[in-house]
Amino acid sequence: MRIEIEISDENIALIEEFTVDNQSDEYSTHGPLDLTVLARMLMEDVALAVKRPGSWEGFNMIRVLESHGYKI
């Protein structure tokens, strides 16, 4: 599936700053970050929140989603 979204220039600059500052090291799960890798990783964590809510990624994503007013 291909998804297109609009993000403000300001937020893109901040996200790109984050990805540049957080390149792969021995502890990363998804290798070097770029916008595509970051988006895929976050969406996979949302899926884990539903599939495996007790997993580290799923549990923490549930907390993030709940802080935005959503429930799993």
Buried (B, 14 or more C-beta within 10 A) or exposed (E): EEEEEEEEEEEEEEBBEEBEEEEEEEEEEEEEBBEEBBEEBEEBBBEBBEEEEEEEBBBEBBEEBEEEEEEE
